[in-house]
């Protein structure tokens, strides 16, 4: 009889342990990292998981996937070149969170829950810096120079965007000049 009671008690303890882990153990996946704050300090998790008790910890998911968006400056918003001509340009950018502990932590802090939602909200944060980078690069060139040296123009824009992206814990994967008209 004692043997059966111990077996039932052990089974109950195992079930409560499984429920506890299922409820309070947060796991990182291939496309998301975790930043746990609270008791014990900040912890960035890219592989595995961590125990996150609601009273003691706050867990934030950080999307590690690529964020793609395009910026178009045309019509009244077209960029002004050095020769006082207006150029309609379209750029496509691909950014992602820097795959380092500091990059993930900075992105979680700077972008908050927007980084878990995807590219549209990150684009809102970066839109001013993107437009400024495009306008500054265009102002240093004539319209003909932009057409003849598209890669140099795109590289200048990418360099300026990379600087701003690093401040947010992001890294620029690519910046492509799609159209100049």
LUMVO-90991 format. One record per residue (C-alpha): residue in one letter; x, y, z. Coordinates in steps of 0.02 Angstrom, whole numbers, plus 50000, padded with zeros to 5 digits. Example, Ala and Ser with C-alpha at 12.3 -4.5 7.8 and 13.67 -1.06 7.14 Angstrom:
! LUMVO-90991
a506154977550390/s506844994750357/
***
This chain:
! LUMVO-90991
x500005000050000/x501425012150043/x502245007649878/x500685013149779/x500555029449878/x502385033549841/x502115029549656/x500585040949649/x501525054749740/x503015053149621/x501845053849471/x500995069249543/x502675077849572/x503205073949392/x501555080949324/x501715096849427/x503525098649369/x503025096549186/x501625109249207/x502815121449293/x504115120149154/x502805121449017/x502095136949098/x503665146249153/x505085140549038/x505345152148889/x506255145148737/x507205154048601/x506965147848423/x507995149348265/x507115165448215/x506875173348387/x508005177348532/x507465181148709/x507975195148825/x507525191549006/x507645205749131/x507245207049314/x507905196349456/x509685191149416/x509975204949288/x509845204849100/x510075188449008/x510085186348820/x509595169048758/x509895163748578/x510015144948604/x509005135148731/x507895143848854/x507725151349026/x506585150749175/x505475166249177/x504385168549329/x503065182149300/x503345190849467/x505245191149450/x505605192249264/x505055200849104/x505395191748939/x505485200548772/x505595191548606/x506745198748473/x506495193648292/x508125188248214/x507435187448037/x507835199647899/x506795215447892/x506475221047713/x505735237647661/x505885250347523/x505965269247522/x505355279147375/x505665297747352/x504705304547204/x503705319447146/x503715333347275/x504765322347391/x506105318647260/x507905321447314/x508835336947259/x510505334047174/x512055345247172/x511545352347001/x509845357547072/x508905343646980/x507605332847063/x507875314047057/x506545301147093/x507415286547179/x506875269847250/x507965260347375/x507715243347454/x508505239747622/x508755223447714/x509205224447898/x509265211948039/x509685211948222/x511555210048251/x511795191948308/x512795196748461/x512255198048641/x512525216948637/x511595218848471/x510085208948531/x510055218348696/x510205235348611/x508835231248485/x507675225548624/x508005241348722/x507945253648577/x506505246248479/x505505237848617/x504105226548561/x504185233748385/x505655222248344/x504575206848377/x503205212848259/x504175214648098/x504845226947972/x503425239647959/x503665246548133/x505555246448119/x505395255747954/x504435269448046/x505875271548168/x507205271848031/x506245281547898/x506985298447943/x508765291747943/x508475282847776/x507795298447692/x509195309047765/x510525296847702/x509775296847527/x509625315847522/x511405318647584/x512135306547458/x511125314347317/x511615332047366/x513455327447342/x513175321647161/x512435328047001/x511015318346922/x512215311946789/x513445305946923/x512045296547011/x511605287746849/x513405283746803/x513985278546977/x512455269647047/x513495257947155/x514475272347232/x512855281547269/x512095265947347/x513695263147448/x513645280747519/x511835278347571/x512255261247646/x513685268447748/x512575281847823/x511165269547858/x512365257047936/x512935270048062/x511155273548117/x510675255148117/x512125250648232/x511455262748362/x509845252648363/x510695235648374/x510385231948191/x511565227648051/x511315232147869/x511295216847758/x511035226147594/x510525242747521/x510035242247338/x509655256747223/x508175249947126/x507715264747017/x508265282346973/x507095292146861/
***
